[in-house]
């Protein structure tokens, strides 16, 4: 990074010095010359005539429009439901790790006060998980019976931010294994209601049967998806359904199996899903299924681990630049967020070295030179000093 270091007066307010970011996009290889004013990207001054000859904060290096944690639980932690201040701290932890947008895949608390905050990552909420009694993690979601599912989807439409989260499968203690939660006709009706209300539906699903049922009902995204088969991969690719593997949480499958002593069939199933998961995800990627980076932070995974997930995706054999593109540009576009367009919030990372040179270089994402959110350096080595008093 070169040029002047932003001082305490650089806060993205009207009158603050414009920011110029030059470098190479680490995901696409595009050469960039970006200008920021008042927290958003703007046309260069040679086109709009502004800021000629004035002070300019200049940054340079390898650039990304900010990572997206596509599966995160702001408001949930290893200790259970968090307070709102704790949820805010979780969001700050994500930002410091380079996450500038979060698709929150279900939270037990109301995190709406954290939406639209320029000092936190963009937060896109899926409301609360919808599950059946004793068929999901206690107190995390909303428990309803099948005849209540459609009405609950309608309630979540008003509560969330354009996403609905339906639990597709979980252990059925009467069966002793993973099994789908919902009758097919009810599930299809619920997803149709969500779509009519302008929302997309994602699903927690581990096993084969649950995934097939959710795909048949018209789901838009799959969380985990360890039960993908050749047939379901064809459907996913053809329909453009995204998959968020949450690889660093899939690593916990053996411990889930070890804790299921009374349910040996379930334990065997979970171990089998884990044993073939790398091959499953590789086959999906090879078939054209887009895999987004999501940590599943909250519960079993600490917040701030997006780089671990990015590295895990690269370890599947996906080229690092493709991993970064899907974790940044593609994920942002999928969520309706821009990258570098005039008028968009100026959200980006600046790095000193090319993080996609090879798999090992992805570790460089852990030490960004600057993390800009709404045009302000919020984290990184070049974080502005805080003015005294």
C-alpha positions as CSV (number, residue, x, y, z in Angstrom):
1,X,0.0,0.0,0.0
2,X,1.3,3.4,-0.9
3,X,0.3,7.0,-0.5
4,X,-1.0,9.0,2.5
5,X,-2.4,7.2,5.4
6,X,-6.0,8.2,6.3
7,X,-6.1,10.4,9.3
8,X,-8.9,10.7,12.0
9,X,-10.7,13.2,9.9
10,X,-11.4,10.6,7.2
11,X,-14.8,9.3,8.2
12,X,-16.8,9.2,5.0
13,X,-18.5,12.5,5.8
14,X,-19.3,15.2,3.3
15,X,-16.1,17.3,2.9
16,X,-13.7,14.4,3.7
17,X,-10.9,13.9,1.3
18,X,-11.7,11.6,-1.6
19,X,-10.1,8.1,-1.7
20,X,-8.4,6.7,-4.7
21,X,-7.8,2.9,-4.9
22,X,-5.5,1.5,-7.6
23,X,-4.5,-2.0,-8.1
24,X,-5.5,-5.4,-9.5
25,X,-8.7,-7.3,-8.5
26,X,-7.5,-10.5,-6.9
27,X,-10.5,-12.5,-8.2
28,X,-10.8,-11.3,-11.8
29,X,-7.4,-9.9,-12.6
30,X,-9.0,-6.6,-13.7
31,X,-6.9,-3.5,-13.3
32,X,-8.7,-1.0,-11.1
33,X,-8.7,2.7,-10.6
34,X,-11.5,3.5,-8.1
35,X,-12.6,6.7,-6.6
36,X,-14.6,7.1,-3.4
37,X,-16.4,10.1,-2.0
38,X,-18.8,10.4,0.9
39,X,-18.8,6.6,1.4
40,X,-19.7,5.6,-2.1
41,X,-17.9,4.9,-5.4
42,X,-18.0,7.8,-7.8
43,X,-16.9,8.6,-11.3
44,X,-13.2,9.7,-11.6
45,X,-12.7,13.4,-11.2
46,X,-11.5,13.7,-14.8
47,X,-15.1,12.9,-15.7
48,X,-17.1,14.7,-13.1
49,X,-14.6,17.6,-12.6
50,X,-14.6,17.3,-8.8
51,X,-11.6,17.3,-6.4
52,X,-9.1,18.5,-9.0
53,X,-5.8,19.4,-7.2
54,X,-7.2,18.7,-3.7
55,X,-6.1,16.3,-1.1
56,X,-6.6,12.6,-2.0
57,X,-6.1,9.6,0.1
58,X,-4.4,7.0,-2.1
59,X,-4.3,3.3,-1.5
60,X,-2.9,0.6,-3.8
61,X,-2.4,-3.1,-3.9
62,X,-4.5,-6.2,-4.6
63,X,-8.2,-5.5,-4.2
64,X,-11.4,-7.4,-3.5
65,X,-14.9,-6.0,-3.1
66,X,-15.1,-7.6,0.4
67,X,-15.8,-11.2,1.3
68,X,-19.3,-12.5,1.9
69,X,-20.0,-14.9,4.7
70,X,-23.0,-16.6,3.0
71,X,-23.9,-18.6,6.0
72,X,-23.5,-16.9,9.4
73,X,-25.6,-16.6,12.6
74,X,-25.2,-13.1,14.0
75,X,-26.8,-13.3,17.5
76,X,-25.9,-16.9,18.1
77,X,-22.7,-18.2,19.8
78,X,-21.2,-21.3,21.3
79,X,-23.1,-20.3,24.5
80,X,-26.5,-20.0,22.8
81,X,-28.5,-16.9,22.1
82,X,-26.5,-13.7,22.4
83,X,-27.5,-10.2,23.5
84,X,-27.7,-7.5,20.9
85,X,-24.4,-5.9,22.0
86,X,-22.8,-9.3,21.7
87,X,-24.3,-9.7,18.2
88,X,-22.8,-6.3,17.3
89,X,-19.4,-7.5,18.5
90,X,-19.8,-10.6,16.3
91,X,-20.5,-8.4,13.3
92,X,-17.4,-6.4,14.1
93,X,-15.3,-9.6,14.3
94,X,-16.6,-10.6,10.9
95,X,-15.7,-7.2,9.5
96,X,-12.1,-7.3,10.9
97,X,-11.8,-10.7,9.1
98,X,-12.6,-9.1,5.8
99,X,-16.3,-9.9,5.7
100,X,-18.2,-6.9,4.3
101,X,-21.5,-8.6,3.8
102,X,-23.3,-11.3,5.8
103,X,-26.2,-13.5,4.8
104,X,-27.5,-14.3,8.3
105,X,-29.0,-17.7,8.0
106,X,-31.2,-17.6,11.1
107,X,-30.8,-15.9,14.5
108,X,-32.7,-16.5,17.8
109,X,-32.6,-12.7,18.5
110,X,-33.9,-9.7,16.6
111,X,-30.9,-8.2,14.9
112,X,-32.8,-5.6,12.9
113,X,-31.1,-2.8,14.8
114,X,-27.8,-3.9,13.1
115,X,-29.1,-3.6,9.6
116,X,-28.0,-0.6,7.5
117,X,-25.1,0.3,9.8
118,X,-22.2,1.7,7.8
119,X,-19.8,0.6,10.5
120,X,-20.8,-3.0,10.3
121,X,-21.0,-5.5,7.4
122,X,-24.1,-5.4,5.3
123,X,-26.5,-7.7,7.1
124,X,-29.1,-9.6,5.1
125,X,-31.3,-11.6,7.5
126,X,-33.2,-14.8,6.9
127,X,-35.3,-14.3,10.1
128,X,-35.5,-17.4,12.2
129,X,-35.2,-21.1,11.2
130,X,-38.5,-22.9,10.7
131,X,-38.4,-26.4,12.1
132,X,-40.7,-28.9,13.8
133,X,-40.7,-29.6,17.6
134,X,-37.7,-31.7,18.7
135,X,-36.4,-31.8,15.1
136,X,-33.8,-29.1,15.3
137,X,-31.5,-27.2,17.8
138,X,-33.5,-26.2,20.8
139,X,-34.5,-22.6,21.0
140,X,-32.7,-21.6,17.8
141,X,-35.6,-21.5,15.5
142,X,-39.4,-21.5,15.5
143,X,-41.1,-24.8,16.0
144,X,-44.3,-25.5,14.1
145,X,-46.3,-28.5,12.9
146,X,-46.8,-29.1,9.2
147,X,-50.2,-27.5,9.1
148,X,-48.6,-24.3,10.5
149,X,-45.7,-24.1,8.1
150,X,-47.3,-21.8,5.4
151,X,-48.6,-19.3,8.0
152,X,-45.1,-19.2,9.6
153,X,-43.5,-18.5,6.2
154,X,-45.9,-15.6,5.9
155,X,-44.8,-14.3,9.3
156,X,-41.1,-14.7,8.4
157,X,-41.7,-12.8,5.2
158,X,-42.4,-9.6,7.2
159,X,-39.6,-10.3,9.7
160,X,-36.7,-11.2,7.4
161,X,-34.8,-9.5,4.6
162,X,-35.9,-11.4,1.5
163,X,-34.8,-14.9,2.7
164,X,-36.7,-17.7,4.5
165,X,-34.8,-20.5,6.2
166,X,-36.6,-23.9,6.4
167,X,-35.0,-26.9,8.1
168,X,-35.1,-29.7,5.5
169,X,-33.9,-32.6,7.5
170,X,-32.7,-33.6,11.0
171,X,-32.5,-36.7,13.1
172,X,-35.9,-38.4,13.6
173,X,-35.5,-40.3,16.9
174,X,-38.4,-42.6,16.0
175,X,-36.6,-43.6,12.8
176,X,-33.0,-43.3,14.2
177,X,-31.7,-41.5,11.2
178,X,-31.9,-38.3,9.3
179,X,-35.3,-37.8,7.7
180,X,-37.2,-35.0,6.0
181,X,-39.3,-32.8,8.2
182,X,-42.2,-31.8,6.0
183,X,-44.9,-33.4,3.7
184,X,-44.1,-32.7,0.1
185,X,-47.3,-30.8,-0.7
186,X,-47.1,-28.6,2.4
187,X,-43.4,-27.8,1.6
188,X,-44.2,-26.9,-2.0
189,X,-47.0,-24.6,-0.9
190,X,-44.8,-22.9,1.7
191,X,-42.0,-22.2,-0.8
192,X,-44.6,-20.9,-3.4
193,X,-45.9,-18.5,-0.7
194,X,-42.4,-17.3,0.0
195,X,-41.7,-16.7,-3.7
196,X,-45.0,-14.9,-4.2
197,X,-43.9,-12.6,-1.3
198,X,-40.6,-11.8,-3.0
199,X,-38.4,-14.0,-0.8
200,X,-36.0,-16.7,-1.6
201,X,-35.9,-19.9,0.4
202,X,-32.8,-21.7,1.7
203,X,-32.7,-25.0,3.6
204,X,-30.5,-26.7,6.1
205,X,-30.1,-30.2,4.8
206,X,-27.6,-32.9,5.3
207,X,-29.0,-36.1,3.8
208,X,-30.1,-37.4,0.4
209,X,-33.8,-37.6,0.9
210,X,-34.2,-34.2,2.5
211,X,-32.3,-32.6,-0.3
212,X,-34.3,-34.3,-3.0
213,X,-37.5,-33.2,-1.3
214,X,-36.4,-29.6,-1.0
215,X,-35.3,-29.5,-4.6
216,X,-38.6,-30.9,-5.8
217,X,-40.4,-28.2,-3.8
218,X,-38.4,-25.4,-5.5
219,X,-35.8,-24.3,-3.0
220,X,-33.4,-21.5,-4.0
221,X,-30.3,-22.4,-2.0
222,X,-28.9,-25.4,-0.1
223,X,-26.9,-25.1,3.2
224,X,-24.4,-27.9,3.7
225,X,-25.8,-30.4,1.0
226,X,-23.6,-33.3,2.0
227,X,-26.2,-35.6,0.6
228,X,-25.8,-34.4,-3.0
229,X,-25.9,-37.3,-5.5
230,X,-25.2,-37.3,-9.3
231,X,-28.9,-36.8,-9.9
232,X,-29.4,-33.9,-7.5
233,X,-26.2,-32.2,-8.7
234,X,-27.6,-32.2,-12.3
235,X,-30.8,-30.4,-10.9
236,X,-28.8,-28.0,-8.8
237,X,-26.6,-27.0,-11.8
238,X,-29.4,-26.8,-14.3
239,X,-31.5,-24.5,-12.0
240,X,-28.7,-22.4,-10.7
241,X,-29.4,-23.3,-7.1
242,X,-26.4,-22.2,-5.0
243,X,-24.8,-24.4,-2.3
244,X,-23.0,-23.1,0.8
245,X,-21.0,-26.1,2.0
246,X,-19.9,-24.7,5.4
247,X,-16.8,-27.0,5.2
248,X,-15.4,-26.0,8.6
249,X,-18.6,-27.1,10.2
250,X,-18.8,-30.3,8.2
251,X,-15.5,-31.1,9.9
252,X,-17.6,-31.6,13.1
253,X,-19.6,-34.5,11.6
254,X,-17.5,-37.2,13.2
255,X,-18.0,-35.7,16.7
256,X,-21.8,-35.5,16.0
257,X,-21.7,-39.2,15.2
258,X,-19.6,-40.0,18.3
259,X,-22.3,-38.3,20.4
260,X,-25.2,-40.3,18.9
261,X,-24.6,-43.5,20.8
262,X,-28.3,-44.4,21.0
263,X,-28.7,-43.9,17.2
264,X,-26.1,-46.1,15.4
265,X,-27.8,-45.8,12.0
266,X,-27.7,-42.0,12.2
267,X,-24.0,-42.2,13.4
268,X,-23.1,-44.4,10.4
269,X,-24.9,-42.1,8.0
270,X,-23.1,-38.9,9.4
271,X,-19.7,-40.6,9.1
272,X,-20.5,-41.7,5.6
273,X,-21.6,-38.2,4.5
274,X,-18.4,-36.8,6.0
275,X,-16.1,-39.4,4.4
276,X,-17.4,-38.7,0.9
277,X,-18.0,-34.9,1.4
278,X,-14.9,-33.7,-0.3
279,X,-15.6,-35.8,-3.4
280,X,-19.3,-34.7,-3.3
281,X,-18.4,-31.0,-3.4
282,X,-15.7,-31.5,-6.0
283,X,-18.2,-33.2,-8.3
284,X,-20.7,-30.5,-7.7
285,X,-18.1,-27.8,-8.5
286,X,-17.0,-29.7,-11.6
287,X,-20.7,-29.8,-12.8
288,X,-21.0,-26.0,-12.5
289,X,-22.7,-25.7,-9.1
290,X,-21.7,-22.4,-7.5
291,X,-20.2,-23.0,-4.0
292,X,-20.2,-19.9,-1.8
293,X,-18.1,-19.4,1.3
294,X,-20.1,-19.6,4.5
295,X,-18.7,-20.4,7.9
296,X,-21.9,-21.4,9.9
297,X,-20.4,-19.2,12.6
298,X,-22.4,-19.4,15.9
299,X,-23.0,-22.7,17.7
300,X,-20.1,-25.0,16.8
301,X,-18.0,-22.4,14.9
302,X,-16.5,-19.2,16.2
303,X,-17.1,-16.0,14.4
304,X,-14.4,-14.5,12.1
305,X,-13.3,-17.7,10.3
306,X,-14.1,-16.8,6.7
307,X,-10.5,-17.3,5.6
308,X,-10.5,-20.8,7.0
309,X,-13.6,-21.5,4.8
310,X,-12.1,-19.9,1.7
311,X,-9.0,-22.1,2.2
312,X,-11.1,-25.2,2.7
313,X,-12.9,-24.5,-0.6
314,X,-9.5,-24.2,-2.4
315,X,-8.4,-27.5,-0.8
316,X,-11.2,-29.2,-2.8
317,X,-9.2,-28.3,-5.9
318,X,-11.2,-25.3,-6.9
319,X,-8.7,-22.6,-8.3
320,X,-8.1,-19.9,-5.8
321,X,-9.3,-17.1,-8.1
322,X,-12.5,-18.9,-8.7
323,X,-13.0,-19.4,-4.9
324,X,-12.4,-15.7,-4.4
325,X,-14.7,-14.7,-7.2
326,X,-17.5,-16.9,-5.8
327,X,-16.8,-15.6,-2.2
328,X,-16.8,-12.0,-3.3
329,X,-18.1,-10.8,-6.7
330,X,-20.5,-13.7,-7.3
331,X,-21.9,-13.8,-3.8
332,X,-22.5,-10.0,-3.8
333,X,-24.3,-10.1,-7.1
334,X,-26.4,-13.0,-5.9
335,X,-27.4,-11.0,-2.9
336,X,-28.1,-7.9,-4.9
337,X,-25.0,-6.0,-3.9
338,X,-22.8,-4.2,-6.3
339,X,-19.0,-4.2,-6.7
340,X,-17.3,-0.9,-7.5
341,X,-20.3,0.7,-9.3
342,X,-20.8,4.4,-8.9
343,X,-23.3,5.0,-6.1
344,X,-22.6,1.7,-4.4
345,X,-21.2,1.7,-0.9
346,X,-17.4,1.8,-1.1
347,X,-16.8,-1.6,0.4
348,X,-13.5,-3.3,-0.4
349,X,-10.3,-5.0,0.9
350,X,-6.8,-3.9,-0.1
351,X,-4.0,-6.4,0.3
352,X,-0.3,-6.1,-0.2
353,X,0.2,-9.4,-2.0
354,X,-1.8,-11.5,-4.4
355,X,-4.0,-13.8,-2.3
356,X,-4.8,-16.1,-5.3
357,X,-1.3,-16.7,-6.4
358,X,-1.7,-20.3,-5.1
359,X,-3.5,-22.0,-2.2
360,X,-0.9,-21.0,0.4
361,X,-1.2,-17.4,-0.6
362,X,-4.9,-17.3,0.5
363,X,-3.6,-17.0,4.1
364,X,-2.7,-13.4,3.1
365,X,-6.4,-12.6,3.5
366,X,-5.8,-12.7,7.2
367,X,-3.7,-9.5,7.2
368,X,-5.4,-7.0,4.9
369,X,-3.7,-3.6,4.6
370,X,-7.1,-1.9,4.7
371,X,-10.8,-2.9,5.1
372,X,-13.0,-0.2,3.8
373,X,-16.7,-0.2,4.7
374,X,-18.7,2.7,3.3
375,X,-15.5,4.4,2.3
376,X,-13.9,4.4,5.7
377,X,-11.0,2.3,6.8
378,X,-12.5,0.2,9.5
379,X,-9.8,-2.5,10.0
380,X,-6.4,-3.5,8.7
381,X,-2.9,-2.3,9.2
382,X,-3.8,1.2,7.9
383,X,-6.6,1.7,10.4
384,X,-6.7,5.5,11.1
385,X,-5.7,6.5,14.7
386,X,-8.5,7.7,17.0
387,X,-8.3,11.4,17.8
388,X,-7.6,12.2,21.4
389,X,-10.4,13.6,23.5
